[in-house]
Amino acid sequence: MIALMALALNYYTGVNLRTHKHVTGDVKHVKTHELTLDKYKVDRALLELSMGYDLRGVFDWSTHVVFLYVTANYVTNRHERSEVVIFDKIINKSEAYQPSTNVFAKYFLYDFGRSLRNRQVSLKFFYEIVPIGGFIKQFQLSHHTFTLPPQYSQS
């Protein structure tokens, strides 16, 4: 019975009392280090990002961890929406703040339709609050748009 009450209070706190006043984050494209046609005949891009965040405002007694991720979104002739996760990280309270630093995308940006060249890409920066009990909620921190190079390249 006590466990059910604690779970109900945890859920209520997460739904009604959690504020996001002091939550910031930003992601930007710095450089495309590689845009190649790999051995499987698919486009592959390696991106360098400038990323920083302050998620200290989402941690309270009911927060277990925060899942942070960046998606690359683009439109092709064959698909109205293509969305690929290129960076993710599980954040605990001690890692809730990171000043803006340059990082490589954790995952390559792949396109099996070979249509990444000269493509406009929108980077979207999200976080999801994973509570001790209750529903996981998703929030968007920022977005940034850039264009990939028109030719295959390696640097």
GUMAR-109556 format. One record per residue (C-alpha): residue number from 1; x, y, z. Coordinates in steps of 0.02 Angstrom, whole numbers. Layout:
// GUMAR-109556
<rec><pos>NUM</pos><x>X</x><y>Y</y><z>Z</z></rec>
...
//
This chain:
// GUMAR-109556
<rec><pos>1</pos><x>0</x><y>0</y><z>0</z></rec>
<rec><pos>2</pos><x>141</x><y>120</y><z>44</z></rec>
<rec><pos>3</pos><x>230</x><y>77</y><z>-118</z></rec>
<rec><pos>4</pos><x>72</x><y>118</y><z>-218</z></rec>
<rec><pos>5</pos><x>55</x><y>285</y><z>-130</z></rec>
<rec><pos>6</pos><x>238</x><y>326</y><z>-165</z></rec>
<rec><pos>7</pos><x>215</x><y>279</y><z>-348</z></rec>
<rec><pos>8</pos><x>57</x><y>386</y><z>-360</z></rec>
<rec><pos>9</pos><x>147</x><y>536</y><z>-282</z></rec>
<rec><pos>10</pos><x>294</x><y>509</y><z>-400</z></rec>
<rec><pos>11</pos><x>176</x><y>507</y><z>-549</z></rec>
<rec><pos>12</pos><x>83</x><y>664</y><z>-489</z></rec>
<rec><pos>13</pos><x>247</x><y>756</y><z>-462</z></rec>
<rec><pos>14</pos><x>308</x><y>712</y><z>-636</z></rec>
<rec><pos>15</pos><x>147</x><y>762</y><z>-723</z></rec>
<rec><pos>16</pos><x>93</x><y>917</y><z>-627</z></rec>
<rec><pos>17</pos><x>236</x><y>992</y><z>-528</z></rec>
<rec><pos>18</pos><x>391</x><y>973</y><z>-638</z></rec>
<rec><pos>19</pos><x>450</x><y>1135</y><z>-716</z></rec>
<rec><pos>20</pos><x>575</x><y>1163</y><z>-855</z></rec>
<rec><pos>21</pos><x>618</x><y>1345</y><z>-824</z></rec>
<rec><pos>22</pos><x>805</x><y>1321</y><z>-813</z></rec>
<rec><pos>23</pos><x>830</x><y>1195</y><z>-952</z></rec>
<rec><pos>24</pos><x>936</x><y>1247</y><z>-1102</z></rec>
<rec><pos>25</pos><x>1024</x><y>1159</y><z>-1241</z></rec>
<rec><pos>26</pos><x>1091</x><y>1193</y><z>-1414</z></rec>
<rec><pos>27</pos><x>1162</x><y>1092</y><z>-1558</z></rec>
<rec><pos>28</pos><x>1243</x><y>1157</y><z>-1717</z></rec>
<rec><pos>29</pos><x>1331</x><y>1079</y><z>-1865</z></rec>
<rec><pos>30</pos><x>1517</x><y>1122</y><z>-1865</z></rec>
<rec><pos>31</pos><x>1587</x><y>1020</y><z>-2009</z></rec>
<rec><pos>32</pos><x>1551</x><y>872</y><z>-2121</z></rec>
<rec><pos>33</pos><x>1711</x><y>769</y><z>-2108</z></rec>
<rec><pos>34</pos><x>1657</x><y>636</y><z>-2229</z></rec>
<rec><pos>35</pos><x>1521</x><y>611</y><z>-2358</z></rec>
<rec><pos>36</pos><x>1555</x><y>450</y><z>-2452</z></rec>
<rec><pos>37</pos><x>1474</x><y>309</y><z>-2547</z></rec>
<rec><pos>38</pos><x>1526</x><y>161</y><z>-2441</z></rec>
<rec><pos>39</pos><x>1560</x><y>-19</y><z>-2494</z></rec>
<rec><pos>40</pos><x>1375</x><y>-62</y><z>-2477</z></rec>
<rec><pos>41</pos><x>1330</x><y>78</y><z>-2601</z></rec>
<rec><pos>42</pos><x>1242</x><y>188</y><z>-2473</z></rec>
<rec><pos>43</pos><x>1280</x><y>369</y><z>-2429</z></rec>
<rec><pos>44</pos><x>1372</x><y>392</y><z>-2265</z></rec>
<rec><pos>45</pos><x>1410</x><y>558</y><z>-2178</z></rec>
<rec><pos>46</pos><x>1516</x><y>591</y><z>-2023</z></rec>
<rec><pos>47</pos><x>1466</x><y>754</y><z>-1938</z></rec>
<rec><pos>48</pos><x>1551</x><y>862</y><z>-1808</z></rec>
<rec><pos>49</pos><x>1429</x><y>950</y><z>-1692</z></rec>
<rec><pos>50</pos><x>1440</x><y>1092</y><z>-1567</z></rec>
<rec><pos>51</pos><x>1333</x><y>1039</y><z>-1421</z></rec>
<rec><pos>52</pos><x>1299</x><y>1105</y><z>-1247</z></rec>
<rec><pos>53</pos><x>1159</x><y>1086</y><z>-1120</z></rec>
<rec><pos>54</pos><x>1102</x><y>1125</y><z>-944</z></rec>
<rec><pos>55</pos><x>975</x><y>997</y><z>-884</z></rec>
<rec><pos>56</pos><x>997</x><y>1026</y><z>-697</z></rec>
<rec><pos>57</pos><x>819</x><y>1095</y><z>-689</z></rec>
<rec><pos>58</pos><x>737</x><y>928</y><z>-732</z></rec>
<rec><pos>59</pos><x>816</x><y>827</y><z>-592</z></rec>
<rec><pos>60</pos><x>709</x><y>808</y><z>-437</z></rec>
<rec><pos>61</pos><x>670</x><y>666</y><z>-319</z></rec>
<rec><pos>62</pos><x>565</x><y>575</y><z>-450</z></rec>
<rec><pos>63</pos><x>689</x><y>582</y><z>-595</z></rec>
<rec><pos>64</pos><x>785</x><y>422</y><z>-628</z></rec>
<rec><pos>65</pos><x>889</x><y>475</y><z>-780</z></rec>
<rec><pos>66</pos><x>873</x><y>588</y><z>-932</z></rec>
<rec><pos>67</pos><x>897</x><y>521</y><z>-1108</z></rec>
<rec><pos>68</pos><x>976</x><y>650</y><z>-1224</z></rec>
<rec><pos>69</pos><x>984</x><y>629</y><z>-1414</z></rec>
<rec><pos>70</pos><x>1007</x><y>720</y><z>-1579</z></rec>
<rec><pos>71</pos><x>915</x><y>673</y><z>-1739</z></rec>
<rec><pos>72</pos><x>958</x><y>719</y><z>-1918</z></rec>
<rec><pos>73</pos><x>799</x><y>750</y><z>-2018</z></rec>
<rec><pos>74</pos><x>787</x><y>771</y><z>-2206</z></rec>
<rec><pos>75</pos><x>668</x><y>749</y><z>-2352</z></rec>
<rec><pos>76</pos><x>705</x><y>650</y><z>-2510</z></rec>
<rec><pos>77</pos><x>612</x><y>620</y><z>-2673</z></rec>
<rec><pos>78</pos><x>560</x><y>447</y><z>-2612</z></rec>
<rec><pos>79</pos><x>525</x><y>487</y><z>-2429</z></rec>
<rec><pos>80</pos><x>435</x><y>637</y><z>-2355</z></rec>
<rec><pos>81</pos><x>521</x><y>609</y><z>-2189</z></rec>
<rec><pos>82</pos><x>688</x><y>530</y><z>-2147</z></rec>
<rec><pos>83</pos><x>746</x><y>538</y><z>-1966</z></rec>
<rec><pos>84</pos><x>909</x><y>462</y><z>-1902</z></rec>
<rec><pos>85</pos><x>978</x><y>467</y><z>-1725</z></rec>
<rec><pos>86</pos><x>1160</x><y>524</y><z>-1738</z></rec>
<rec><pos>87</pos><x>1200</x><y>553</y><z>-1553</z></rec>
<rec><pos>88</pos><x>1129</x><y>489</y><z>-1389</z></rec>
<rec><pos>89</pos><x>1179</x><y>488</y><z>-1207</z></rec>
<rec><pos>90</pos><x>1103</x><y>437</y><z>-1041</z></rec>
<rec><pos>91</pos><x>1123</x><y>581</y><z>-917</z></rec>
<rec><pos>92</pos><x>1122</x><y>564</y><z>-728</z></rec>
<rec><pos>93</pos><x>1119</x><y>709</y><z>-607</z></rec>
<rec><pos>94</pos><x>1308</x><y>729</y><z>-601</z></rec>
<rec><pos>95</pos><x>1316</x><y>749</y><z>-791</z></rec>
<rec><pos>96</pos><x>1169</x><y>869</y><z>-808</z></rec>
<rec><pos>97</pos><x>1276</x><y>1016</y><z>-866</z></rec>
<rec><pos>98</pos><x>1396</x><y>1022</y><z>-1012</z></rec>
<rec><pos>99</pos><x>1459</x><y>1186</y><z>-1086</z></rec>
<rec><pos>100</pos><x>1460</x><y>1200</y><z>-1275</z></rec>
<rec><pos>101</pos><x>1596</x><y>1088</y><z>-1346</z></rec>
<rec><pos>102</pos><x>1632</x><y>1009</y><z>-1515</z></rec>
<rec><pos>103</pos><x>1596</x><y>823</y><z>-1526</z></rec>
<rec><pos>104</pos><x>1586</x><y>697</y><z>-1666</z></rec>
<rec><pos>105</pos><x>1417</x><y>619</y><z>-1699</z></rec>
<rec><pos>106</pos><x>1411</x><y>451</y><z>-1611</z></rec>
<rec><pos>107</pos><x>1332</x><y>368</y><z>-1763</z></rec>
<rec><pos>108</pos><x>1354</x><y>396</y><z>-1950</z></rec>
<rec><pos>109</pos><x>1213</x><y>475</y><z>-2049</z></rec>
<rec><pos>110</pos><x>1165</x><y>340</y><z>-2175</z></rec>
<rec><pos>111</pos><x>1046</x><y>353</y><z>-2322</z></rec>
<rec><pos>112</pos><x>1008</x><y>195</y><z>-2422</z></rec>
<rec><pos>113</pos><x>934</x><y>297</y><z>-2565</z></rec>
<rec><pos>114</pos><x>1103</x><y>381</y><z>-2598</z></rec>
<rec><pos>115</pos><x>1026</x><y>554</y><z>-2585</z></rec>
<rec><pos>116</pos><x>1127</x><y>645</y><z>-2451</z></rec>
<rec><pos>117</pos><x>1229</x><y>754</y><z>-2570</z></rec>
<rec><pos>118</pos><x>1173</x><y>936</y><z>-2568</z></rec>
<rec><pos>119</pos><x>1032</x><y>888</y><z>-2449</z></rec>
<rec><pos>120</pos><x>961</x><y>1010</y><z>-2321</z></rec>
<rec><pos>121</pos><x>968</x><y>929</y><z>-2148</z></rec>
<rec><pos>122</pos><x>885</x><y>986</y><z>-1989</z></rec>
<rec><pos>123</pos><x>967</x><y>936</y><z>-1825</z></rec>
<rec><pos>124</pos><x>844</x><y>918</y><z>-1681</z></rec>
<rec><pos>125</pos><x>902</x><y>908</y><z>-1500</z></rec>
<rec><pos>126</pos><x>786</x><y>813</y><z>-1381</z></rec>
<rec><pos>127</pos><x>783</x><y>752</y><z>-1203</z></rec>
<rec><pos>128</pos><x>668</x><y>626</y><z>-1120</z></rec>
<rec><pos>129</pos><x>638</x><y>619</y><z>-933</z></rec>
<rec><pos>130</pos><x>638</x><y>441</y><z>-867</z></rec>
<rec><pos>131</pos><x>552</x><y>446</y><z>-697</z></rec>
<rec><pos>132</pos><x>565</x><y>317</y><z>-559</z></rec>
<rec><pos>133</pos><x>383</x><y>277</y><z>-598</z></rec>
<rec><pos>134</pos><x>262</x><y>348</y><z>-725</z></rec>
<rec><pos>135</pos><x>269</x><y>401</y><z>-906</z></rec>
<rec><pos>136</pos><x>423</x><y>450</y><z>-1004</z></rec>
<rec><pos>137</pos><x>407</x><y>626</y><z>-1076</z></rec>
<rec><pos>138</pos><x>495</x><y>699</y><z>-1227</z></rec>
<rec><pos>139</pos><x>547</x><y>882</y><z>-1248</z></rec>
<rec><pos>140</pos><x>639</x><y>971</y><z>-1389</z></rec>
<rec><pos>141</pos><x>783</x><y>1086</y><z>-1340</z></rec>
<rec><pos>142</pos><x>832</x><y>1161</y><z>-1508</z></rec>
<rec><pos>143</pos><x>853</x><y>1135</y><z>-1694</z></rec>
<rec><pos>144</pos><x>980</x><y>1190</y><z>-1824</z></rec>
<rec><pos>145</pos><x>974</x><y>1176</y><z>-2014</z></rec>
<rec><pos>146</pos><x>1121</x><y>1157</y><z>-2133</z></rec>
<rec><pos>147</pos><x>1160</x><y>1088</y><z>-2306</z></rec>
<rec><pos>148</pos><x>1274</x><y>940</y><z>-2341</z></rec>
<rec><pos>149</pos><x>1411</x><y>959</y><z>-2474</z></rec>
<rec><pos>150</pos><x>1361</x><y>935</y><z>-2657</z></rec>
<rec><pos>151</pos><x>1502</x><y>810</y><z>-2691</z></rec>
<rec><pos>152</pos><x>1571</x><y>658</y><z>-2602</z></rec>
<rec><pos>153</pos><x>1721</x><y>704</y><z>-2494</z></rec>
<rec><pos>154</pos><x>1837</x><y>646</y><z>-2355</z></rec>
<rec><pos>155</pos><x>1942</x><y>754</y><z>-2240</z></rec>
//
